[in-house]
Amino acid sequence: MYVAWMEPSSTALGKTKELIKQGRERIGQTIKASGSRLCSYAERVVFLMDRSRSPDKSTQPPTSTDNINLGPSANPNAKPTDFDFLKVIGKGSFGKVLLAKRKCDGTFYAVKVLHKKTILKKKEQNHIMAERNVLLKNVKHPFLVGLHYSFQTSEKLYFVLDYVNGGELFFHLQRERCFREPRARFYAAEVASAIGYLHSLNIIYRDLKPENILLDCQGHVVLTDFGLCKEGMEQEETTSTFCGTPEYLAPEVLKKQPYDRTVDWWCLGAVLYEMLFGLPPFYSRDVSQMYDNILHKPLHIQGSKTVAACDILQGLLHKDQKRRLGAKTDFLEIKNHVFFSPINWDDLYHKRITPPFNPNVAGPADLRHFDPEFTQEAISTSITHTPDLAASSSSASDAFLGFSYAPTEEDI
């Protein structure tokens, strides 16, 4: 049988997409929802942890969060008062993301502010540090959000990130229902380029979805949220941590089998399908049914799509990871597929291709693509406050050792 669904009306589709957005916060059947979605910036982490693994001592929270040893990469001069914090542009259970202007030069940044106590209580410090490690490697790729530097106070951690205000891909899909093939191809190509770069660093991304894909002010893709990245993944290496977002989980992840970097190409296929058809490929409101669809139902491609589009979807969404497009030569296979034949990859990388859609933002203060729920919220004075580290009598373990980061001359 095919996974068949009727062509929905625009109104029905909008409601369904809103249900998808809301439902991800409630899902508890087979995954553990750990917290939050910090709008567009690197915080909504939904994952499954294999609890049969022996606990890592580093995940045990220290008794205090003060006086943390920042390590050799510390930037002791960075502090919250370096910035004018202008608007909240996202929030989650760990903290908030704010539009901020650095006082010394007037540069705008997205500053992600996380509460240490919350992170430690949820035992998420390893994921925060892993995210920071991946961010440090993104500076050389045009379609990955960049970390300029990071620092901390006794109570909070601060990521100083690229400010991107063209909106989430999810936002634009929700508004426009679906994209025409050339536009979907452009976004898929830029995302594939970013994923291919991560793979070249032996990093698998594991949480590709429209909410984690931003558009910059010109309309180019910027991939964010590295909380689920897995480092040290050689070409043939596998891992088994059960993680991801329900609609985009690959079959091998659902089956709790060892998986490799081809999970990212499955997710690319799911996102491309959603861009072309308006819903994820195996979507059902019933999560158990959706998982059954992912595992057992053939891919159904409806409508008048090109042969190339149908072929790449079949290749990326192959249930057997060993036969999936990308299983042999990784990104090279994706680049060479006929679907991407109109793409000049060198021009794409250097942003010489004009994006098919311009977000038309007037400048950094133009927040039309951010949720008013966030931007209308008052900014807490604790965000800009720098506590006196010496005032605390308790000391902490090295839970966030080396978090603070300042770029070297080579990075600048």
C-alpha positions in Angstrom: 0.0 0.0 0.0 1.0 3.6 -0.6 1.0 6.3 2.0 -1.8 8.3 0.5 -3.2 11.6 1.6 -5.7 13.8 -0.2 -4.6 17.2 -1.6 -5.5 19.5 1.4 -6.9 23.0 1.1 -4.7 25.9 2.0 -6.8 26.5 5.2 -6.6 22.8 6.2 -2.9 22.7 5.4 -2.2 25.7 7.5 -4.1 24.2 10.5 -2.3 20.9 10.0 1.1 22.6 10.0 0.2 24.5 13.2 -0.8 21.1 14.7 2.6 19.7 13.7 4.3 22.7 15.3 2.3 22.3 18.5 2.4 18.6 18.6 6.2 18.4 18.7 6.1 19.8 22.2 3.7 17.1 23.4 5.1 14.0 21.9 6.0 11.4 24.6 5.4 8.0 23.1 8.9 6.9 22.2 11.0 10.0 22.6 11.9 12.2 25.4 11.2 15.9 24.7 14.0 17.7 26.5 13.0 21.1 26.5 12.6 23.8 24.1 12.7 25.6 20.8 14.7 28.8 21.0 13.0 30.3 17.9 15.5 30.0 15.1 18.7 29.9 17.1 20.2 26.7 18.1 18.2 25.7 21.1 15.2 23.5 20.4 16.7 20.1 21.2 14.3 17.1 21.0 16.1 13.8 21.4 16.1 10.3 22.6 18.9 9.0 24.9 19.7 5.3 25.1 19.4 4.9 28.9 21.1 1.5 28.7 24.5 3.3 28.3 26.5 3.7 31.4 26.3 7.2 32.8 29.1 9.6 32.0 30.5 11.2 35.1 30.6 14.5 33.3 26.8 14.6 33.1 26.5 14.7 36.9 25.7 18.3 37.9 28.1 20.1 40.2 26.9 21.5 43.4 27.3 25.1 42.2 27.7 27.1 39.0 30.1 29.8 40.2 33.8 30.3 39.6 33.9 27.9 36.7 37.4 27.4 35.2 37.1 28.9 31.8 40.2 27.2 30.4 42.8 28.6 28.0 40.3 29.8 25.5 38.6 32.2 28.0 37.8 35.7 27.1 37.9 37.5 30.4 37.1 40.9 28.8 33.7 39.9 27.4 30.7 40.8 29.5 27.0 41.3 29.1 27.3 45.1 29.5 29.2 45.1 26.1 25.8 45.0 24.5 22.6 46.9 24.2 19.9 44.1 24.2 17.1 45.3 22.0 14.5 42.5 21.5 13.7 39.0 22.5 13.7 36.9 19.3 13.3 33.5 20.7 13.1 31.6 24.0 13.1 28.1 25.5 13.5 26.2 28.7 17.3 26.9 28.9 17.1 30.7 28.2 16.5 33.2 25.4 17.9 34.6 22.2 18.1 38.3 21.9 18.9 40.8 19.2 21.8 42.8 20.6 24.0 45.7 19.4 27.6 45.7 20.5 28.3 49.1 22.0 31.9 49.5 20.7 31.1 49.2 17.0 27.3 49.1 16.6 27.3 45.5 15.1 24.1 43.5 15.5 24.3 39.9 16.8 21.9 37.2 18.0 23.0 36.5 21.6 21.9 33.3 23.0 21.7 33.5 26.8 21.4 30.2 28.7 20.8 29.6 32.4 23.4 27.3 33.9 21.2 26.0 36.7 18.6 24.9 34.2 21.1 23.2 32.0 22.7 21.4 34.9 19.3 20.3 36.3 18.4 18.7 33.0 21.9 17.3 32.7 22.4 18.9 29.3 25.8 20.4 29.7 27.5 17.9 27.4 25.1 18.8 24.6 25.6 22.5 25.1 29.4 22.0 24.9 29.1 19.8 21.9 27.0 22.5 20.2 29.6 25.1 21.0 32.4 22.8 19.6 30.5 22.5 16.3 29.8 26.2 16.1 33.5 26.9 16.4 34.0 24.9 13.2 31.3 26.7 11.2 33.2 29.9 10.5 34.4 28.8 7.1 31.1 27.8 5.6 28.6 30.3 4.1 25.4 28.3 5.0 26.1 27.6 8.7 25.4 30.1 11.4 28.7 31.4 12.9 29.8 31.8 16.5 31.8 35.0 17.0 32.7 34.3 20.6 31.2 33.0 23.8 31.6 33.9 27.5 29.9 33.4 30.8 29.0 34.9 34.1 28.4 32.9 37.3 24.8 32.4 36.3 24.6 32.3 32.5 26.3 31.3 29.3 26.4 33.5 26.3 26.7 32.6 22.6 27.4 35.6 20.3 26.0 34.4 17.0 25.4 35.7 13.5 22.1 37.7 13.4 19.8 36.2 10.7 16.4 37.8 10.2 15.0 36.4 7.0 12.8 33.9 8.9 12.6 30.2 9.4 12.0 28.0 6.3 9.1 26.6 8.3 7.6 30.1 8.6 7.7 30.6 4.8 6.4 27.1 4.1 3.5 27.7 6.5 2.6 30.9 4.7 3.1 29.7 1.1 2.0 26.0 1.5 4.7 24.6 -0.7 7.5 25.8 -3.1 7.9 25.3 -6.8 10.7 23.0 -7.8 13.4 25.6 -8.7 13.0 27.3 -5.3 13.0 23.9 -3.4 16.1 22.9 -5.4 18.0 26.0 -4.4 17.3 25.6 -0.7 18.0 21.9 -0.8 21.3 22.6 -2.6 22.5 25.1 0.0 21.4 22.8 2.8 23.2 19.8 1.2 26.4 22.0 0.9 26.2 22.7 4.6 25.6 19.1 5.5 28.4 18.0 3.2 30.8 20.3 5.0 29.8 19.0 8.4 30.4 15.5 7.1 33.8 16.5 5.9 34.6 17.3 9.5 33.2 13.9 10.6 30.2 15.5 12.1 26.6 14.3 11.6 23.8 16.8 12.1 20.9 14.5 13.0 18.1 17.1 13.3 17.5 18.6 9.9 14.0 20.2 9.6 12.5 23.4 8.3 12.6 25.0 11.8 16.4 24.7 11.8 16.8 26.3 8.4 16.9 30.1 8.4 17.0 32.5 5.5 19.3 35.5 5.7 18.4 39.0 4.6 19.2 38.1 1.0 17.3 34.8 1.0 20.3 32.4 1.4 20.1 29.4 3.7 21.6 29.5 7.2 21.6 26.2 9.1 21.3 26.5 12.9 20.8 24.4 16.0 23.7 22.0 16.6 22.6 20.5 19.9 22.2 17.0 18.4 25.4 16.9 16.3 27.7 13.9 16.7 31.4 14.5 16.3 34.1 12.1 15.4 32.0 10.1 12.9 34.3 8.7 10.3 33.0 7.6 6.9 32.2 4.0 7.9 31.5 4.7 11.6 28.1 4.2 13.2 26.3 5.4 16.3 23.1 4.3 18.1 21.9 7.3 20.1 18.2 7.5 19.4 17.6 11.1 18.5 15.9 13.5 16.1 12.4 15.0 15.5 9.5 12.6 14.9 8.5 13.6 11.4 12.1 13.3 10.1 13.4 10.2 11.9 15.1 7.7 9.6 13.9 4.0 9.7 17.2 2.8 11.1 16.9 5.3 14.0 13.4 4.2 14.8 14.5 0.6 14.8 17.3 1.5 17.2 19.9 0.1 14.8 23.4 1.5 14.4 23.3 4.3 11.9 25.7 6.5 10.0 25.8 9.9 8.2 23.2 8.8 5.7 20.6 9.8 8.3 21.2 13.4 7.3 20.4 12.5 3.6 17.2 10.9 4.7 16.3 14.2 6.5 17.3 16.2 3.4 14.8 14.0 1.5 12.1 14.6 4.0 12.6 18.4 4.0 12.7 18.5 0.2 9.5 16.4 0.1 7.9 18.9 2.5 9.0 21.8 0.4 7.4 20.3 -2.7 4.2 18.8 -1.2 3.5 20.8 2.0 3.8 18.0 4.5 6.5 15.6 5.6 6.6 12.4 3.5 5.1 9.9 6.0 3.2 12.4 8.2 0.2 11.3 10.4 -1.3 13.1 13.3 -1.1 9.7 15.1 2.6 9.4 16.0 2.5 5.6 16.2 1.0 5.5 12.7 3.6 7.9 11.4 6.3 5.7 12.7 4.7 2.7 11.1 4.5 4.6 7.8 8.2 5.5 8.0 9.1 1.9 8.7 6.8 0.0 6.3 4.9 2.1 3.8 6.2 2.8 0.4 6.9 6.5 -0.5 4.0 8.0 -2.3 4.8 10.8 -4.8 1.8 12.5 -6.2 1.2 15.3 -8.7 3.2 16.5 -11.7 6.7 16.5 -10.5 9.7 16.1 -12.8 11.3 12.7 -13.2 14.5 14.1 -11.5 12.6 15.3 -8.5 10.8 11.9 -8.1 14.1 10.1 -8.5 16.0 12.0 -5.9 13.2 11.7 -3.4 13.1 7.9 -3.9 16.9 7.9 -3.5 17.1 10.0 -0.4 14.1 8.4 1.3 15.2 4.8 0.7 14.5 2.8 3.8 17.7 0.8 3.5 20.5 3.1 4.5 23.0 1.0 2.6 21.1 1.7 -0.7 20.2 5.3 0.1 21.5 8.1 -2.1 24.7 9.3 -0.4 25.6 5.9 1.1 28.6 5.4 -1.3 30.3 8.7 -1.8 28.3 10.9 0.6 27.8 14.5 -0.6 29.4 13.8 -4.0 26.5 11.6 -4.9 24.0 14.3 -3.9 25.9 16.9 -6.0 26.0 14.7 -9.1 22.3 13.7 -9.1 20.4 15.0 -12.1 18.0 16.9 -9.9 20.9 19.3 -9.2 22.2 19.6 -12.7 21.0 23.2 -13.0 23.2 24.1 -10.0 26.7 25.4 -10.4 28.1 24.3 -7.0 31.0 26.7 -7.1 28.7 29.6 -7.8 26.3 28.4 -5.1 29.1 28.2 -2.5 30.2 31.7 -3.2 26.6 33.1 -3.2 26.8 34.1 -6.9 23.3 32.6 -7.5 20.5 35.0 -6.8 18.1 33.5 -4.3 14.6 32.7 -5.7 13.0 34.6 -2.8 14.0 37.9 -1.1 12.7 38.3 2.5 12.7 42.1 1.9 13.9 43.0 5.4 14.6 46.7 5.8 17.5 46.3 8.1 18.5 44.7 11.4 15.6 46.3 13.2 13.1 44.7 10.8 11.7 41.8 12.8 8.7 41.0 10.6 9.8 37.3 10.3 10.0 36.8 14.1 7.1 35.7 16.3 5.5 38.8 18.0 5.1 36.5 21.1 8.8 36.9 21.5 9.6 40.4 20.2 6.9 42.0 22.4 8.3 40.5 25.6 10.2 42.7 28.0 13.9 42.1 28.4 14.9 41.0 31.9 17.5 43.2 33.6 19.3 40.0 34.7 20.4 39.5 31.1 22.6 42.6 31.2 23.7 42.1 34.8 27.3 40.9 35.4 27.3 39.1 38.8 30.4 39.4 40.9 32.1 36.0 40.5 34.2 36.6 43.6 31.1 37.2 45.8 30.1 33.5 45.8 31.6 31.3 48.5 31.0 28.0 46.7 33.1 26.6 43.8 32.0 24.5 40.8 33.3 21.6 39.0 34.4 22.0 35.4 30.9 21.4 33.9 31.4 24.2 31.4 35.2 24.1 31.2 36.4 25.9 28.1 33.0 27.2 27.1 34.2 30.8 26.7 35.8 31.4 23.3 37.6 34.3 21.7 38.6 34.1 18.0 42.3 33.9 17.2 43.9 36.1 14.5 43.5 33.2 12.1 39.8 33.1 12.7 39.3 36.8 12.0 
